[in-house]
Amino acid sequence: LVLPPLPTTQLPHLPYAQPSRTMAELTTNDGEEVPVIEDVTPSTGSGAIRRDGTNQGEYYNKWDKFVEDSDKAIEEEETKAEAESNEALGKNKYASSEAEKKDKETNAALKEAKKVWDKRAALEEAAKFEVADETDANVVLEHTALGGKRVVLFKNCTNSTYELPAELQGMIKIFVEGCTGCTITVKCKLVTSHLEVSHCESLTLNLEEVMLHTVQLDLTDGVTLRFGENLLVEGEGQKIYHAGVKNMDVFGHSAGRHLSAHADYIADGVEGTELAEEQHFITQVVQDELVTERALKVGNRWATQRELDLESVAAASVTQREREELAAEAERSKLMGNQSFAAGEYAQAAVHYTMAIDQAGTAAAGQEPEAGTTDTPLVPICYSNRAACFLKLGQHERALEDADCCIKHNPAFVKGHFRRGLSLHAMKRYPEALPSLGRALELEVPKNKASIKQINDAIRFAEAKFAAAKRGN
């Protein structure tokens, strides 16, 4: 097909929506370039974004806002269209098959589980005593000060010292968040035997008199854990779980032996391009020594490779009941990811989607996938959602990797192609972005008008940038 050159202001945007077109087709048989229109939106008036009337900074700001709004508009359109379709077909009242009946029952159970989860979270919040924003404090927490509350949260405190004495009874759990230069001594028993620390720096935890089985640290720097005599021993199931932790020191004494370990997720070996919070390790006593090992997610638990090697094949196998439990856990992780994303907590949302991918993948291991896919439907959805997180975080290469994984698991997943195109556009790889956006347009259902408009707008953005790049602008 030979296209005669036309003035830029008269030529409509090139049909990159057709995935069969290659970048070579942007020239005539004589090698002459075909001009590409620079109007990046079909609308007119104040909402139009024209390169000939917009400065460089404003253009990029409009593009960023477009990317931010695209997913939301598409999601709303798809949800509305699905609801209308289901209502028209009576699907909201009756299941059309046993599989659909089971899906409805599963969704109902998940909604109920979410209610229970939210209720539990509300109860925990109501039972929480908060020590916040204190500086240079020196406090021994007593029953009267706690007012009957049994969960303690230390939050955003600086250069302060706190003690929870042994006299405190019925304490459930301790959280430490965002504290710097503090020392916290725990002498009381915790019902859950669990302590959590996150986003803290230069923190010292003295764990005295009572054994704690689980200490969890996330995204901390310079935390020191000091265990009392014979309170850190082998065979008691004690573990220190840590993710994205730098400069952690652990000290203890057991059977007359001095135990110590230093852990740093960078020094201990960062894998690939994972986020800091995805670098999981476990520190525990192994053969009378404190050892730090990389943690692997197996089903709904974390374990080291050494521990897995010690397990028999039968013990490590996943039963049907465990599959169902893992599938439900995956759905919950996805819901939590959605909530974090809606709250603007994109890094945390990515972690939840990662968990959902692992859980759904394990649950589906050895099972026959649905037609046209290579895995459970939840896996490509979560890869696509995680790609959206990475786009928000400006990690465009990782967004592209996840979009590719999404497409690999389900080649017909529209958002996978759409987010692949957005990732490539953000990386200024416009010739590659256009066919991906075109494929998304080809796969999209015609009635999803908002989605189609967003994809067309993205195509026009990419066309405009490609044309500018060709001219050397």
N, C-alpha and C positions, 0 to 999 in steps of 0.2 A: 504494500500500500504506500503510495507516494503522496505526501501531504504538501501542498504548496505553502510557502511561507506567507504568513499573514501578520498584520500589525498586532502587537501584544494586546492592545486594548480591545481588539475585536474577537480574539480567539478564545473559545471556552476552554476550560481545563482539560488536559489530555486524559484519556480514559485509562488511567493506571488501575482502575478498579477491575479491569480485566486481567486476571492473573496470568493469562497466556502471553501477554505482551512482555517483551524483554527490553532491557535498556538500549539494545542495539536498534530497536525500532524507533528510537527518538530522533533518528536522522533519516534523511531522504536517501534515495539510491545514489545521489551524487555526493553524499557525505555532508550535505548542508544541514545544520541544526534546525529542528522544528522549535519555534519559540513556545514557551510555556507561560501561561497567564500567571500574573502575580497576585490576583485577587484571591485571598485565602479563605474567603467565606462567601457563599452564594447570596447572602442577605445584603441589603443596602442600608444606608443611613448610618447612625452613630455606632451600630454594632458591627459594621463591616471592618475588616482588618486588611488594609491595602498597604503593600510595601512602598508604593509610590507616594503615600501620604502619611506614613508612620515612621518615626525614627527607630533606630536599631534597638535601643533599650526597651521602648514601649512594645515593639514587636515581640521581643522575647518574653516580656511580662505577660502579654496576651497568650502566647503559646503555653507558658507554664500554667496559667489559669485554665486554659482549655484542657490540658492533660488532667488537671485536678478535678474538673467538672465532668469529664467524659464518663468515667466509670460509674459515678453516681447516677447520671442521667440514664445510662444503659441499664443499670440495675433496676431503677424504678420502672422503666418501660417494660422490661422483661417480667418483672413481678406483676405489674398491672395486667399485661397481656395474658400471662399464665392464669391469673385469678379469673379474668373474664372468660377465658376458654374453659376452664374447669367448671365455672358456674353454668355456662351454656350447655355443657355436656353432662351436667349433673354429677361431676366427679367429686364434688364436695360432700355429696350425700352417700354415694355408693362406690364401692371398689369394683373395678372392671375385671380384676383377676386376683388370684391368690397372692401373687407377688406384690400387687398394689395394696392389697389388704394388709400384707405384712409390713409394707413401707409405711402405711398410715398408722399402724399400731406402733411401729418403731418411732415415728415422728411424735406421736402422742406421748410415748414413754419419755422421749427426750425433752419434750416441753415440760412434762411433770418433773423430770429430774432437774431441769433448770430452775423450776420453782423451788424445789427442795434446796438446791444449791444456793439460790438467792436468799432463801429464808435462813439457811445456816450462816451465810455471810453476814446477814443483818444481825443475827444473834451474836456472832463473834464480835461484830463492831460494837454492839451494845455492851458486851462484857469487857471491852478493851479500855484500859487505863493508859492515857497518853501523856508522856513526858516530852514536851516539844520546845524547841527553840531556846534552850537554856545555855548559858555560857558561864564557865567557872563555877559551876554548882558542885556541891559535895553533899550527897543525899543518901540516907539509909531509908529505903521504902518500908513503911510499916502497914499493918492491916488497916489501921484507921485512915491513913492517907489514901489507900487504894479504894476505899468505899465499897468493899465487897466485890470489886472487879478482879477477875482472875487471869486476864491476858494483859501483858504489859508491852507497850510500844514506846521505844526511845526513838525520837525523830528529830533530825536536824539540830542536835546538841553539839556544843563545841567545848573542848578542854574541860570536861566535867567528869566527876567520879560518882558512881552509883553502886549501891549494894542491895541485893535481895537476900535478906538473912534467912537462916534455916527455920525461923519461927513462922514464916509464911506458909500457910497450909492450903492445899487444893489449887495451887497455881497451875495453869494449863500450858501456857506457851509464852515465849518471849520473842519479840521482833525488835531488830535494831536497823534503822534506815537513815541514811544520809548523815551520820554522825562523824565528827572529825576530832581526833586527839582526845578521845574519851577512854575511860577505864570502867568496865562493868564487871562486878564480882557476883557470881550466882552461887548461893549456898543452899537454896531451897529446892525441894523436889518439884519437878514438872510432870504433870499427869501424862502428857504426850512424849516426854523425854526428848523434846525437840526445840531447837533454837535456830532462828533464821536471821541472817545478816545480809544487807544489800546496800550498795552504793556508799560504803563507808571508807574512810581513810585514817590511817594511824590509830587504829582501835585495838585495845587490849581487852581480852575476855578471860577472866579468871574463873575457872569452873571447879569449884571446891565442894568437898563433902559428899555430894550426890552425883552419881554417874548419869551422864547424858548419852543416849544412844545415837542421836542424829543431830549433827550441826550442818547447816546449809548456808553457804556463802555465795553471793552473786555480785559480780562487778565491783569488787573491793580492791583496795591497794594498801598494803602495810598493816594487815590484821595479824595480831599475835594471839594464839590460843594456848592457855596454860592450864593443864589438867592436874588435879591434885593427886596425891599418892594413891596408886592402884585404881585410879579412875579412868585409865586408858589402857585396856588390856585386850589380848587376843582371845577370840572365841565368844565374846559377848555381843557380837553383831554391831559393834560401834563403828560408825563411818562418818567421815567428814566429806560431804558432797560440795564441790566448788566449781563454778563456771565463770570464766572471764576474770579470774582472780590473779592479782599480781602481788608478789612479795608477801606471801603468807608464811608465818612461822608457827610450828606446833611443838609444844614441849610437854613431856609427861614422865612419870616414874612408875615402873612396874616391876615387882619382885626384885627391888634393889637395882634395877637397870635404868639408866637415863635414856629417854627416848626423845628424838628430835627429827624434824623434817622441815625443809624449805620448799615451797611450791610457787611456781610462777607459770601461768599458761603460755607465755611467750617462750620462756627458757625450756619448758617441758615439751615444746613442739606444737606450734600452730599448724593445723591441717588446712590446706587449701585456702579458700577465701572466706571461710566461715566467720560469722560475727563473733565478737568476744564472748557473748552470752551463750554461744553454741559450743564453746570449748569446755567440755565437761570432764572432770577428773574426780577420783575418789582417793582419799588418803585414809589409811587404816593400818593397824598393827598386823604384820605378816611375819611369822617366824621370829618373833621378838624384835622386829625392826619396824619403824614407821616407814611406809612405802606409799608413794603417789603413783597412780596408774590412770591411764585414759579410761573414761567411762563410755560404755556402749548402751544404747537403748534397745532393750529386748522386751517386746511386748509392752507392759506398763511398768517396767522396772529398769533400774540402771545397774549394770554389772561390769566388771572388768573382763578382759579377754582371758586372763588367768582363771577367773572364777568359772567362766563359761567352759573352758577346756576341762575343768574338773567335773563338770556335770555330765551325766550320761545322756545319750541321745533321747532316751525315753523321757527323762526329766525335762529336757529342753524343748521337746516337741509341743506344739500348740494344739490343744484339743478344740473340738467344735464349740464347746461352751466358752473357752477362752477367746476364740475367734469372735464370737458374738459380743463378749465383753469389750474386746479391743475395738470392734467396729463402733460400739456405743461411745467408748472413750474418744475415738477419733472424731465423732460428731461433736462431742462436747468441746474438744480442743479447737475444732473449727469455729464453733459458736463463740468461744472465748477470743479467738483471733479476730472474728468480726467485731466483737465489742471493743477490743483494744484498737482496731483500725478506726472505728467510728469515733473513738476518743482521741485520735491523733497520736496514739502510742504505737508507731509503725514498727519499731524494733521489737517490741514485746509481741505485737501481732505476728511478726515473722517467726518468732519462737513457737507460738501456739500452732501456726500452720505447719512448721517443721515437725512438731509432735504428732499432728494429725496425719501427716504423710507417712511417718514411721509406723504409727499405730494401724492405719488403714492398710499399709503395705504388708505388715505382718499378719493382719487378720485375713488378707486375701491370698497369702502365700499358698501355692499348691491348688488354688481354686480356679475354676474355669472363668475367664473374664467375659464381660458382656461383648456382644457382637460389635466389631469396629473399634474396640478398645484393647489395651494391653493390661488393664488393671481395674480395680474398683473405681466407680465414678467419682468418689471423693478425692482421689489422688490428683487427677488433672485440675480439679477445681481449686485445690489447695496450692498447687504449683502456680496457677494463674493468680490466685490471691496473694501469694508470697511475692510474685513478680510485681504486683501493684505496690506492695510494701517497699520493695527495693527501689522502684521508680520514685516513690515519695522521699526515700532516704538519699536519692542521688547516686545510688549504686547501680548504674545502668548495665554494666557487664553482667552482674548477678541477676538482674531482672531479665536480661536476654537469655541467660542459661535456664532460668525457671520457665520462661515462655517456651523455649525449645523442649524442655521436659514435658510441659503440659501438652504440646502438640504431639510429642512422641507417644504419650499415653492415650491421647484421643485426638486424632488428626482433624476431626470435625468440630473441635471446640472453638467457637468464635473468638472468645476473649483471649485465648492463647495466641492466635494470629494477630489480634488487635494490639495486645501488649508487646508482642514481638516487634510490631511496626513502631510503636511508641518508643521502645528501647533503642532501636536502631536510629530513629530520628534524633533522639537525645544524644546519641553517639556521633551524630552528623554523617551517618552512613545512609544518606537519602536514597540512592539507587536501590539499596536492599530493603529499605523500609517500605517503599511503594508497593512491591508485589505482595508483601505480607498484609498490608492494609487492604489491598485489592482482594486477597483471598478471604479476609474477614468479611468484606462486603458481599462477596459471592456466597458465603456460607450463611450469612444472616437471614433470618426469616423476614420476608417483605413487610409483614404487619408491625414489626418492631421499628417504627419510624424514627423514634428518638435515637436508637442505636445506629441506624443507617445514616442519619444526619451527622452524628458524631464521627463515624468512620469517614464519610465524605469530607467533612471538615479537616480531618487529619490528613487525608490524601491531598487536599489543597494546600495545607501547610507544607507538607513534604515536597510537593511540586514547586512551590514558591522558593523554598530553600535550595532545591536542586538546581533550579534555573539561576538563582543568584550565585551558587557555587560554580556553575558552568561559565558564568561571565566573570568570575574572579572577584565578586563582591564579598 
